[in-house]
Amino acid sequence: MNDTKAQAQTKDLVQDYELDAPPEKVWRAISIPALREAWLPKGDLADAAPVSSKPGEEVRYRMREDEPPFLESIVTFQVSPNADGGTRLRIIHGLVGASLMLRMPRAANSNLRCVMRAA
């Protein structure tokens, strides 16, 4: 495994939950916007639409902090049945990359000194 991949894996926060509710009910709570709003408001999401979805199994959302440095992350919700008839919910919160901020263009009105060079 290369170092970049290892570093990416160490940035992920993984949480596992065993829930008494059936998988179908948990899936509805994480995938239907009106139900999701009760515990994950769209204001916390960079985009209310999922990044990707495997119906009944996995849904991914993009989140963005509302304060500098405005880091982005991808939160993946995985739903699977457990042995007790309930649900195993795995939440994987992965930082997209702090380096994204370095690639963002500077604002035109940043008040930074303009450097002009002669050819």
N, CA, C and O atoms as a printed pandas DataFrame, in Angstrom:
     atom_number atom_name residue_name chain_id  residue_number  x_coord  y_coord  z_coord
0              1         N          MET        A               1    0.851   -1.179    0.000
1              2        CA          MET        A               1    0.000    0.000    0.000
2              3         C          MET        A               1    0.888    1.231    0.000
3              4         O          MET        A               1    1.847    1.313    0.768
4              5         N          ASN        A               2    0.566    2.199   -0.871
5              6        CA          ASN        A               2    1.401    3.389   -0.909
6              7         C          ASN        A               2    1.030    4.342    0.218
7              8         O          ASN        A               2   -0.037    4.218    0.820
8              9         N          ASP        A               3    1.919    5.297    0.502
9             10        CA          ASP        A               3    1.730    6.217    1.625
10            11         C          ASP        A               3    0.491    7.085    1.473
11            12         O          ASP        A               3   -0.199    7.364    2.454
12            13         N          THR        A               4    0.202    7.518    0.234
13            14        CA          THR        A               4   -0.957    8.384    0.011
14            15         C          THR        A               4   -2.237    7.663    0.397
15            16         O          THR        A               4   -3.101    8.234    1.063
16            17         N          LYS        A               5   -2.357    6.421   -0.018
17            18        CA          LYS        A               5   -3.551    5.647    0.311
18            19         C          LYS        A               5   -3.651    5.405    1.814
19            20         O          LYS        A               5   -4.743    5.474    2.377
20            21         N          ALA        A               6   -2.551    5.130    2.456
21            22        CA          ALA        A               6   -2.543    4.909    3.907
22            23         C          ALA        A               6   -2.953    6.178    4.639
23            24         O          ALA        A               6   -3.701    6.116    5.614
24            25         N          GLN        A               7   -2.470    7.331    4.177
25            26        CA          GLN        A               7   -2.837    8.593    4.815
26            27         C          GLN        A               7   -4.328    8.863    4.647
27            28         O          GLN        A               7   -4.980    9.339    5.576
28            29         N          ALA        A               8   -4.872    8.564    3.469
29            30        CA          ALA        A               8   -6.297    8.787    3.234
30            31         C          ALA        A               8   -7.134    7.926    4.168
31            32         O          ALA        A               8   -8.164    8.376    4.669
32            33         N          GLN        A               9   -6.702    6.697    4.405
33            34        CA          GLN        A               9   -7.455    5.807    5.269
34            35         C          GLN        A               9   -7.421    6.277    6.716
35            36         O          GLN        A               9   -8.407    6.105    7.434
36            37         N          THR        A              10   -6.332    6.857    7.160
37            38        CA          THR        A              10   -6.247    7.280    8.551
38            39         C          THR        A              10   -7.082    8.528    8.814
39            40         O          THR        A              10   -7.357    8.834    9.974
40            41         N          LYS        A              11   -7.492    9.252    7.787
41            42        CA          LYS        A              11   -8.310   10.439    7.967
42            43         C          LYS        A              11   -9.786   10.101    8.132
43            44         O          LYS        A              11  -10.563   10.943    8.583
44            45         N          ASP        A              12  -10.181    8.898    7.781
45            46        CA          ASP        A              12  -11.582    8.511    7.871
46            47         C          ASP        A              12  -11.970    8.192    9.308
47            48         O          ASP        A              12  -11.247    7.508   10.034
48            49         N          LEU        A              13  -13.121    8.701    9.692
49            50        CA          LEU        A              13  -13.707    8.388   10.990
50            51         C          LEU        A              13  -14.835    7.398   10.724
51            52         O          LEU        A              13  -15.780    7.717   10.002
52            53         N          VAL        A              14  -14.747    6.210   11.295
53            54        CA          VAL        A              14  -15.738    5.166   11.061
54            55         C          VAL        A              14  -16.475    4.881   12.361
55            56         O          VAL        A              14  -15.864    4.629   13.400
56            57         N          GLN        A              15  -17.804    4.925   12.282
57            58        CA          GLN        A              15  -18.642    4.639   13.444
58            59         C          GLN        A              15  -19.649    3.558   13.069
59            60         O          GLN        A              15  -20.280    3.631   12.014
60            61         N          ASP        A              16  -19.799    2.560   13.928
61            62        CA          ASP        A              16  -20.763    1.480   13.720
62            63         C          ASP        A              16  -21.837    1.540   14.796
63            64         O          ASP        A              16  -21.543    1.726   15.977
64            65         N          TYR        A              17  -23.081    1.379   14.374
65            66        CA          TYR        A              17  -24.211    1.395   15.302
66            67         C          TYR        A              17  -25.091    0.180   15.043
67            68         O          TYR        A              17  -25.302   -0.212   13.896
68            69         N          GLU        A              18  -25.596   -0.406   16.108
69            70        CA          GLU        A              18  -26.590   -1.473   16.022
70            71         C          GLU        A              18  -27.920   -0.851   16.423
71            72         O          GLU        A              18  -28.076   -0.370   17.546
72            73         N          LEU        A              19  -28.884   -0.863   15.494
73            74        CA          LEU        A              19  -30.173   -0.224   15.723
74            75         C          LEU        A              19  -31.279   -1.277   15.787
75            76         O          LEU        A              19  -31.200   -2.312   15.125
76            77         N          ASP        A              20  -32.307   -1.005   16.585
77            78        CA          ASP        A              20  -33.434   -1.933   16.713
78            79         C          ASP        A              20  -34.382   -1.872   15.521
79            80         O          ASP        A              20  -35.166   -2.798   15.316
80            81         N          ALA        A              21  -34.328   -0.819   14.744
81            82        CA          ALA        A              21  -35.230   -0.639   13.606
82            83         C          ALA        A              21  -34.810   -1.515   12.427
83            84         O          ALA        A              21  -33.627   -1.815   12.266
84            85         N          PRO        A              22  -35.779   -1.928   11.600
85            86        CA          PRO        A              22  -35.436   -2.723   10.409
86            87         C          PRO        A              22  -34.673   -1.873    9.390
87            88         O          PRO        A              22  -34.823   -0.651    9.373
88            89         N          PRO        A              23  -33.861   -2.500    8.545
89            90        CA          PRO        A              23  -33.059   -1.764    7.563
90            91         C          PRO        A              23  -33.876   -0.830    6.667
91            92         O          PRO        A              23  -33.410    0.258    6.327
92            93         N          GLU        A              24  -35.073   -1.235    6.286
93            94        CA          GLU        A              24  -35.900   -0.400    5.411
94            95         C          GLU        A              24  -36.234    0.939    6.078
95            96         O          GLU        A              24  -36.241    1.979    5.419
96            97         N          LYS        A              25  -36.508    0.910    7.370
97            98        CA          LYS        A              25  -36.851    2.127    8.097
98            99         C          LYS        A              25  -35.629    3.038    8.230
99           100         O          LYS        A              25  -35.739    4.255    8.079
100          101         N          VAL        A              26  -34.469    2.451    8.512
101          102        CA          VAL        A              26  -33.232    3.230    8.622
102          103         C          VAL        A              26  -32.892    3.839    7.270
103          104         O          VAL        A              26  -32.484    4.998    7.191
104          105         N          TRP        A              27  -33.062    3.055    6.199
105          106        CA          TRP        A              27  -32.777    3.559    4.862
106          107         C          TRP        A              27  -33.648    4.778    4.547
107          108         O          TRP        A              27  -33.163    5.767    3.997
108          109         N          ARG        A              28  -34.903    4.705    4.889
109          110        CA          ARG        A              28  -35.802    5.846    4.646
110          111         C          ARG        A              28  -35.318    7.077    5.409
111          112         O          ARG        A              28  -35.344    8.186    4.875
112          113         N          ALA        A              29  -34.880    6.890    6.647
113          114        CA          ALA        A              29  -34.443    8.013    7.484
114          115         C          ALA        A              29  -33.197    8.706    6.944
115          116         O          ALA        A              29  -33.011    9.902    7.168
116          117         N          ILE        A              30  -32.349    7.979    6.243
117          118        CA          ILE        A              30  -31.122    8.593    5.728
118          119         C          ILE        A              30  -31.232    9.030    4.275
119          120         O          ILE        A              30  -30.411    9.819    3.808
120          121         N          SER        A              31  -32.237    8.531    3.546
121          122        CA          SER        A              31  -32.281    8.813    2.111
122          123         C          SER        A              31  -33.420    9.736    1.676
123          124         O          SER        A              31  -33.329   10.353    0.615
124          125         N          ILE        A              32  -34.481    9.847    2.460
125          126        CA          ILE        A              32  -35.599   10.720    2.095
126          127         C          ILE        A              32  -35.364   12.082    2.746
127          128         O          ILE        A              32  -35.321   12.183    3.972
128          129         N          PRO        A              33  -35.210   13.138    1.928
129          130        CA          PRO        A              33  -34.850   14.455    2.467
130          131         C          PRO        A              33  -35.732   14.941    3.621
131          132         O          PRO        A              33  -35.211   15.470    4.602
132          133         N          ALA        A              34  -37.031   14.776    3.527
133          134        CA          ALA        A              34  -37.922   15.264    4.585
134          135         C          ALA        A              34  -37.659   14.547    5.911
135          136         O          ALA        A              34  -37.761   15.163    6.972
136          137         N          LEU        A              35  -37.324   13.263    5.867
137          138        CA          LEU        A              35  -37.009   12.508    7.085
138          139         C          LEU        A              35  -35.583   12.788    7.557
139          140         O          LEU        A              35  -35.324   12.875    8.757
140          141         N          ARG        A              36  -34.670   12.926    6.613
141          142        CA          ARG        A              36  -33.270   13.204    6.942
142          143         C          ARG        A              36  -33.117   14.554    7.634
143          144         O          ARG        A              36  -32.256   14.715    8.500
144          145         N          GLU        A              37  -33.948   15.525    7.257
145          146        CA          GLU        A              37  -33.898   16.870    7.837
146          147         C          GLU        A              37  -34.030   16.866    9.358
147          148         O          GLU        A              37  -33.516   17.764   10.025
148          149         N          ALA        A              38  -34.714   15.862    9.914
149          150        CA          ALA        A              38  -34.935   15.807   11.365
150          151         C          ALA        A              38  -33.629   15.640   12.134
151          152         O          ALA        A              38  -33.527   16.074   13.281
152          153         N          TRP        A              39  -32.633   15.017   11.514
153          154        CA          TRP        A              39  -31.378   14.766   12.241
154          155         C          TRP        A              39  -30.143   15.237   11.483
155          156         O          TRP        A              39  -29.067   15.342   12.071
156          157         N          LEU        A              40  -30.275   15.524   10.189
157          158        CA          LEU        A              40  -29.155   16.040    9.400
158          159         C          LEU        A              40  -29.691   17.139    8.487
159          160         O          LEU        A              40  -30.045   16.874    7.338
160          161         N          PRO        A              41  -29.754   18.375    8.993
161          162        CA          PRO        A              41  -30.329   19.472    8.209
162          163         C          PRO        A              41  -29.543   19.735    6.930
163          164         O          PRO        A              41  -28.321   19.593    6.893
164          165         N          LYS        A              42  -30.275   20.125    5.875
165          166        CA          LYS        A              42  -29.608   20.372    4.594
166          167         C          LYS        A              42  -28.593   21.506    4.693
167          168         O          LYS        A              42  -27.696   21.599    3.856
168          169         N          GLY        A              43  -28.719   22.369    5.702
169          170        CA          GLY        A              43  -27.735   23.427    5.905
170          171         C          GLY        A              43  -26.360   22.888    6.263
171          172         O          GLY        A              43  -25.360   23.578    6.070
172          173         N          ASP        A              44  -26.293   21.659    6.784
173          174        CA          ASP        A              44  -25.011   21.025    7.105
174          175         C          ASP        A              44  -24.382   20.366    5.890
175          176         O          ASP        A              44  -23.217   19.969    5.924
176          177         N          LEU        A              45  -25.155   20.251    4.813
177          178        CA          LEU        A              45  -24.677   19.590    3.610
178          179         C          LEU        A              45  -24.205   20.618    2.588
179          180         O          LEU        A              45  -24.774   21.704    2.489
180          181         N          ALA        A              46  -23.171   20.280    1.831
181          182        CA          ALA        A              46  -22.721   21.148    0.750
182          183         C          ALA        A              46  -23.756   21.122   -0.368
183          184         O          ALA        A              46  -23.931   22.103   -1.091
184          185         N          ASP        A              47  -24.433   20.000   -0.499
185          186        CA          ASP        A              47  -25.482   19.829   -1.501
186          187         C          ASP        A              47  -26.488   18.838   -0.926
187          188         O          ASP        A              47  -26.101   17.777   -0.438
188          189         N          ALA        A              48  -27.773   19.174   -0.979
189          190        CA          ALA        A              48  -28.792   18.305   -0.393
190          191         C          ALA        A              48  -28.944   16.996   -1.155
191          192         O          ALA        A              48  -29.408   16.004   -0.594
192          193         N          ALA        A              49  -28.561   16.983   -2.415
193          194        CA          ALA        A              49  -28.637   15.754   -3.204
194          195         C          ALA        A              49  -27.448   14.860   -2.870
195          196         O          ALA        A              49  -26.346   15.361   -2.649
196          197         N          PRO        A              50  -27.655   13.547   -2.831
197          198        CA          PRO        A              50  -26.531   12.653   -2.541
198          199         C          PRO        A              50  -25.497   12.655   -3.662
199          200         O          PRO        A              50  -25.818   12.889   -4.827
200          201         N          VAL        A              51  -24.248   12.389   -3.281
201          202        CA          VAL        A              51  -23.167   12.250   -4.250
202          203         C          VAL        A              51  -23.373   10.964   -5.031
203          204         O          VAL        A              51  -23.198   10.930   -6.249
204          205         N          SER        A              52  -23.748    9.899   -4.319
205          206        CA          SER        A              52  -24.049    8.612   -4.934
206          207         C          SER        A              52  -24.974    7.837   -4.010
207          208         O          SER        A              52  -25.103    8.141   -2.824
208          209         N          SER        A              53  -25.613    6.827   -4.589
209          210        CA          SER        A              53  -26.538    6.030   -3.802
210          211         C          SER        A              53  -26.674    4.638   -4.397
211          212         O          SER        A              53  -26.792    4.481   -5.612
212          213         N          LYS        A              54  -26.658    3.633   -3.536
213          214        CA          LYS        A              54  -26.992    2.255   -3.891
214          215         C          LYS        A              54  -28.242    1.966   -3.075
215          216         O          LYS        A              54  -28.145    1.642   -1.892
216          217         N          PRO        A              55  -29.422    2.078   -3.692
217          218        CA          PRO        A              55  -30.676    1.986   -2.943
218          219         C          PRO        A              55  -30.717    0.812   -1.957
219          220         O          PRO        A              55  -30.438   -0.336   -2.303
220          221         N          GLY        A              56  -31.074    1.151   -0.729
221          222        CA          GLY        A              56  -31.195    0.164    0.325
222          223         C          GLY        A              56  -29.891   -0.236    0.984
223          224         O          GLY        A              56  -29.900   -0.964    1.977
224          225         N          GLU        A              57  -28.755    0.230    0.444
225          226        CA          GLU        A              57  -27.453   -0.199    0.961
226          227         C          GLU        A              57  -26.555    0.956    1.415
227          228         O          GLU        A              57  -26.015    0.935    2.520
228          229         N          GLU        A              58  -26.403    1.966    0.545
229          230        CA          GLU        A              58  -25.411    3.008    0.831
230          231         C          GLU        A              58  -25.821    4.325    0.178
231          232         O          GLU        A              58  -26.320    4.352   -0.947
232          233         N          VAL        A              59  -25.598    5.407    0.906
233          234        CA          VAL        A              59  -25.810    6.741    0.353
234          235         C          VAL        A              59  -24.671    7.628    0.845
235          236         O          VAL        A              59  -24.231    7.522    1.990
236          237         N          ARG        A              60  -24.199    8.513   -0.052
237          238        CA          ARG        A              60  -23.081    9.416    0.276
238          239         C          ARG        A              60  -23.511   10.855    0.080
239          240         O          ARG        A              60  -24.155   11.210   -0.907
240          241         N          TYR        A              61  -23.130   11.686    1.065
241          242        CA          TYR        A              61  -23.420   13.112    1.004
242          243         C          TYR        A              61  -22.118   13.890    1.140
243          244         O          TYR        A              61  -21.171   13.442    1.786
244          245         N          ARG        A              62  -22.091   15.070    0.514
245          246        CA          ARG        A              62  -20.937   15.947    0.629
246          247         C          ARG        A              62  -21.272   17.025    1.652
247          248         O          ARG        A              62  -22.315   17.672    1.567
248          249         N          MET        A              63  -20.382   17.211    2.614
249          250        CA          MET        A              63  -20.581   18.225    3.644
250          251         C          MET        A              63  -19.462   19.247    3.549
251          252         O          MET        A              63  -18.349   18.937    3.123
252          253         N          ARG        A              64  -19.780   20.491    3.958
253          254        CA          ARG        A              64  -18.771   21.555    3.961
254          255         C          ARG        A              64  -18.934   22.365    5.237
255          256         O          ARG        A              64  -20.041   22.757    5.606
256          257         N          GLU        A              65  -17.806   22.611    5.907
257          258        CA          GLU        A              65  -17.838   23.440    7.110
258          259         C          GLU        A              65  -18.272   24.851    6.723
259          260         O          GLU        A              65  -17.978   25.321    5.624
260          261         N          ASP        A              66  -18.974   25.521    7.635
261          262        CA          ASP        A              66  -19.449   26.866    7.332
262          263         C          ASP        A              66  -18.499   27.957    7.804
263          264         O          ASP        A              66  -18.821   29.143    7.724
264          265         N          GLU        A              67  -17.323   27.559    8.298
265          266        CA          GLU        A              67  -16.313   28.522    8.725
266          267         C          GLU        A              67  -14.971   28.143    8.104
267          268         O          GLU        A              67  -14.728   26.974    7.806
268          269         N          PRO        A              68  -14.094   29.143    7.907
269          270        CA          PRO        A              68  -12.775   28.848    7.344
270          271         C          PRO        A              68  -12.071   27.777    8.150
271          272         O          PRO        A              68  -12.162   27.788    9.377
272          273         N          PRO        A              69  -11.395   26.880    7.531
273          274        CA          PRO        A              69  -10.972   26.854    6.132
274          275         C          PRO        A              69  -11.969   26.172    5.196
275          276         O          PRO        A              69  -11.580   25.779    4.096
276          277         N          PHE        A              70  -13.233   26.013    5.582
277          278        CA          PHE        A              70  -14.290   25.462    4.729
278          279         C          PHE        A              70  -13.940   24.080    4.184
279          280         O          PHE        A              70  -14.101   23.812    2.994
280          281         N          LEU        A              71  -13.461   23.215    5.063
281          282        CA          LEU        A              71  -13.095   21.865    4.651
282          283         C          LEU        A              71  -14.321   21.090    4.203
283          284         O          LEU        A              71  -15.418   21.263    4.735
284          285         N          GLU        A              72  -14.116   20.239    3.222
285          286        CA          GLU        A              72  -15.188   19.384    2.729
286          287         C          GLU        A              72  -14.926   17.952    3.142
287          288         O          GLU        A              72  -13.783   17.531    3.321
288          289         N          SER        A              73  -16.010   17.217    3.287
289          290        CA          SER        A              73  -15.897   15.801    3.606
290          291         C          SER        A              73  -17.018   15.048    2.903
291          292         O          SER        A              73  -18.036   15.625    2.521
292          293         N          ILE        A              74  -16.810   13.775    2.746
293          294        CA          ILE        A              74  -17.833   12.883    2.216
294          295         C          ILE        A              74  -18.259   11.987    3.366
295          296         O          ILE        A              74  -17.431   11.343    4.010
296          297         N          VAL        A              75  -19.564   11.956    3.614
297          298        CA          VAL        A              75  -20.102   11.106    4.669
298          299         C          VAL        A              75  -20.891    9.992    3.991
299          300         O          VAL        A              75  -21.837   10.244    3.243
300          301         N          THR        A              76  -20.484    8.761    4.267
301          302        CA          THR        A              76  -21.118    7.587    3.683
302          303         C          THR        A              76  -21.907    6.866    4.757
303          304         O          THR        A              76  -21.388    6.582    5.837
304          305         N          PHE        A              77  -23.165    6.573    4.457
305          306        CA          PHE        A              77  -24.030    5.813    5.361
306          307         C          PHE        A              77  -24.272    4.450    4.719
307          308         O          PHE        A              77  -24.807    4.360    3.614
308          309         N          GLN        A              78  -23.870    3.387    5.427
309          310        CA          GLN        A              78  -24.071    2.028    4.931
310          311         C          GLN        A              78  -25.068    1.316    5.838
311          312         O          GLN        A              78  -24.931    1.333    7.061
312          313         N          VAL        A              79  -26.062    0.697    5.230
313          314        CA          VAL        A              79  -27.126    0.019    5.958
314          315         C          VAL        A              79  -27.085   -1.465    5.620
315          316         O          VAL        A              79  -27.031   -1.845    4.450
316          317         N          SER        A              80  -27.111   -2.302    6.657
317          318        CA          SER        A              80  -27.186   -3.750    6.438
318          319         C          SER        A              80  -27.937   -4.390    7.607
319          320         O          SER        A              80  -27.910   -3.876    8.725
320          321         N          PRO        A              81  -28.611   -5.521    7.338
321          322        CA          PRO        A              81  -29.322   -6.192    8.435
322          323         C          PRO        A              81  -28.332   -6.804    9.422
323          324         O          PRO        A              81  -27.238   -7.221    9.041
324          325         N          ASN        A              82  -28.727   -6.853   10.695
325          326        CA          ASN        A              82  -27.880   -7.533   11.682
326          327         C          ASN        A              82  -28.541   -8.847   12.100
327          328         O          ASN        A              82  -29.658   -9.134   11.671
328          329         N          ALA        A              83  -27.885   -9.628   12.909
329          330        CA          ALA        A              83  -28.360  -10.962   13.304
330          331         C          ALA        A              83  -29.615  -10.913   14.167
331          332         O          ALA        A              83  -30.340  -11.904   14.252
332          333         N          ASP        A              84  -29.886   -9.773   14.813
333          334        CA          ASP        A              84  -31.031   -9.645   15.715
334          335         C          ASP        A              84  -32.295   -9.155   15.016
335          336         O          ASP        A              84  -33.305   -8.924   15.680
336          337         N          GLY        A              85  -32.266   -8.992   13.704
337          338        CA          GLY        A              85  -33.422   -8.487   12.977
338          339         C          GLY        A              85  -33.448   -6.973   12.877
339          340         O          GLY        A              85  -34.385   -6.404   12.316
340          341         N          GLY        A              86  -32.448   -6.324   13.407
341          342        CA          GLY        A              86  -32.328   -4.865   13.341
342          343         C          GLY        A              86  -31.403   -4.461   12.215
343          344         O          GLY        A              86  -31.322   -5.120   11.178
344          345         N          THR        A              87  -30.715   -3.372   12.442
345          346        CA          THR        A              87  -29.862   -2.794   11.405
346          347         C          THR        A              87  -28.483   -2.464   11.942
347          348         O          THR        A              87  -28.329   -1.986   13.066
348          349         N          ARG        A              88  -27.491   -2.727   11.119
349          350        CA          ARG        A              88  -26.142   -2.237   11.385
350          351         C          ARG        A              88  -25.967   -1.010   10.504
351          352         O          ARG        A              88  -26.047   -1.100    9.279
352          353         N          LEU        A              89  -25.728    0.134   11.128
353          354        CA          LEU        A              89  -25.495    1.381   10.404
354          355         C          LEU        A              89  -24.043    1.763   10.577
355          356         O          LEU        A              89  -23.570    1.976   11.693
356          357         N          ARG        A              90  -23.346    1.846    9.473
357          358        CA          ARG        A              90  -21.943    2.282    9.485
358          359         C          ARG        A              90  -21.883    3.658    8.852
359          360         O          ARG        A              90  -22.398    3.873    7.755
360          361         N          ILE        A              91  -21.240    4.600    9.564
361          362        CA          ILE        A              91  -21.066    5.961    9.063
362          363         C          ILE        A              91  -19.566    6.192    8.890
363          364         O          ILE        A              91  -18.787    6.066    9.835
364          365         N          ILE        A              92  -19.186    6.529    7.673
365          366        CA          ILE        A              92  -17.778    6.783    7.354
366          367         C          ILE        A              92  -17.657    8.246    6.959
367          368         O          ILE        A              92  -18.222    8.686    5.957
368          369         N          HIS        A              93  -16.914    8.985    7.760
369          370        CA          HIS        A              93  -16.743   10.419    7.528
370          371         C          HIS        A              93  -15.305   10.631    7.067
371          372         O          HIS        A              93  -14.370   10.516    7.859
372          373         N          GLY        A              94  -15.134   10.940    5.790
373          374        CA          GLY        A              94  -13.796   11.091    5.231
374          375         C          GLY        A              94  -13.536   12.494    4.745
375          376         O          GLY        A              94  -14.325   13.052    3.983
376          377         N          LEU        A              95  -12.442   13.061    5.178
377          378        CA          LEU        A              95  -12.044   14.400    4.759
378          379         C          LEU        A              95  -11.632   14.343    3.292
379          380         O          LEU        A              95  -10.802   13.520    2.906
380          381         N          VAL        A              96  -12.206   15.207    2.489
381          382        CA          VAL        A              96  -11.927   15.212    1.056
382          383         C          VAL        A              96  -10.511   15.684    0.785
383          384         O          VAL        A              96   -9.863   15.182   -0.134
384          385         N          GLY        A              97  -10.022   16.622    1.551
385          386        CA          GLY        A              97   -8.640   17.056    1.367
386          387         C          GLY        A              97   -8.448   18.505    1.740
387          388         O          GLY        A              97   -9.019   19.400    1.118
388          389         N          ALA        A              98   -7.658   18.729    2.736
389          390        CA          ALA        A              98   -7.364   20.094    3.156
390          391         C          ALA        A              98   -6.624   20.821    2.045
391          392         O          ALA        A              98   -6.658   22.050    1.974
392          393         N          SER        A              99   -5.959   20.073    1.182
393          394        CA          SER        A              99   -5.218   20.697    0.092
394          395         C          SER        A              99   -6.145   21.363   -0.912
395          396         O          SER        A              99   -5.688   22.172   -1.720
396          397         N          LEU        A             100   -7.441   21.045   -0.883
397          398        CA          LEU        A             100   -8.377   21.708   -1.783
398          399         C          LEU        A             100   -8.357   23.210   -1.584
399          400         O          LEU        A             100   -8.514   23.974   -2.536
400          401         N          MET        A             101   -8.168   23.623   -0.364
401          402        CA          MET        A             101   -8.150   25.055   -0.087
402          403         C          MET        A             101   -6.967   25.736   -0.770
403          404         O          MET        A             101   -7.052   26.907   -1.138
404          405         N          LEU        A             102   -5.873   25.010   -0.939
405          406        CA          LEU        A             102   -4.700   25.585   -1.578
406          407         C          LEU        A             102   -4.927   25.794   -3.065
407          408         O          LEU        A             102   -4.285   26.650   -3.674
408          409         N          ARG        A             103   -5.830   25.026   -3.656
409          410        CA          ARG        A             103   -6.084   25.107   -5.084
410          411         C          ARG        A             103   -7.142   26.144   -5.443
411          412         O          ARG        A             103   -7.311   26.480   -6.615
412          413         N          MET        A             104   -7.844   26.644   -4.455
413          414        CA          MET        A             104   -8.903   27.601   -4.740
414          415         C          MET        A             104   -8.295   28.902   -5.236
415          416         O          MET        A             104   -7.280   29.355   -4.707
416          417         N          PRO        A             105   -8.915   29.514   -6.263
417          418        CA          PRO        A             105   -8.377   30.782   -6.758
418          419         C          PRO        A             105   -8.577   31.882   -5.715
419          420         O          PRO        A             105   -9.548   31.878   -4.958
420          421         N          ARG        A             106   -7.640   32.812   -5.696
421          422        CA          ARG        A             106   -7.763   33.938   -4.780
422          423         C          ARG        A             106   -8.817   34.899   -5.290
423          424         O          ARG        A             106   -9.027   35.038   -6.495
424          425         N          ALA        A             107   -9.460   35.543   -4.374
425          426        CA          ALA        A             107  -10.462   36.541   -4.750
426          427         C          ALA        A             107   -9.783   37.719   -5.432
427          428         O          ALA        A             107   -8.656   38.078   -5.090
428          429         N          ALA        A             108  -10.471   38.317   -6.394
429          430        CA          ALA        A             108   -9.917   39.457   -7.112
430          431         C          ALA        A             108   -9.685   40.641   -6.188
431          432         O          ALA        A             108   -8.803   41.462   -6.436
432          433         N          ASN        A             109  -10.455   40.730   -5.147
433          434        CA          ASN        A             109  -10.326   41.849   -4.212
434          435         C          ASN        A             109   -9.619   41.431   -2.930
435          436         O          ASN        A             109   -9.993   41.872   -1.843
436          437         N          SER        A             110   -8.618   40.599   -3.046
437          438        CA          SER        A             110   -7.937   40.064   -1.875
438          439         C          SER        A             110   -6.987   41.054   -1.208
439          440         O          SER        A             110   -6.468   40.780   -0.126
440          441         N          ASN        A             111   -6.754   42.212   -1.849
441          442        CA          ASN        A             111   -5.853   43.251   -1.335
442          443         C          ASN        A             111   -4.402   42.782   -1.226
443          444         O          ASN        A             111   -3.601   43.392   -0.517
444          445         N          LEU        A             112   -4.073   41.716   -1.917
445          446        CA          LEU        A             112   -2.679   41.288   -1.965
446          447         C          LEU        A             112   -1.932   42.165   -2.960
447          448         O          LEU        A             112   -2.504   42.683   -3.918
448          449         N          ARG        A             113   -0.650   42.312   -2.705
449          450        CA          ARG        A             113    0.167   43.155   -3.577
450          451         C          ARG        A             113    0.242   42.553   -4.972
451          452         O          ARG        A             113    0.499   41.360   -5.138
452          453         N          CYS        A             114    0.016   43.387   -5.958
453          454        CA          CYS        A             114    0.073   42.954   -7.337
454          455         C          CYS        A             114    1.522   43.051   -7.831
455          456         O          CYS        A             114    2.165   44.090   -7.679
456          457         N          VAL        A             115    2.017   41.996   -8.407
457          458        CA          VAL        A             115    3.381   42.004   -8.911
458          459         C          VAL        A             115    3.321   41.979  -10.429
459          460         O          VAL        A             115    2.739   41.072  -11.023
460          461         N          MET        A             116    3.926   42.979  -11.048
461          462        CA          MET        A             116    3.961   43.038  -12.503
462          463         C          MET        A             116    5.398   42.805  -12.951
463          464         O          MET        A             116    6.336   43.306  -12.332
464          465         N          ARG        A             117    5.561   42.069  -13.992
465          466        CA          ARG        A             117    6.912   41.782  -14.479
466          467         C          ARG        A             117    7.031   42.200  -15.951
467          468         O          ARG        A             117    6.115   42.032  -16.755
468          469         N          ALA        A             118    8.171   42.733  -16.244
469          470        CA          ALA        A             118    8.431   43.121  -17.631
470          471         C          ALA        A             118    9.042   41.941  -18.376
471          472         O          ALA        A             118    9.787   41.136  -17.817
472          473         N          ALA        A             119    8.703   41.870  -19.637
473          474        CA          ALA        A             119    9.223   40.775  -20.450
474          475         C          ALA        A             119   10.584   41.088  -20.983
475          476         O          ALA        A             119   11.172   40.271  -21.691
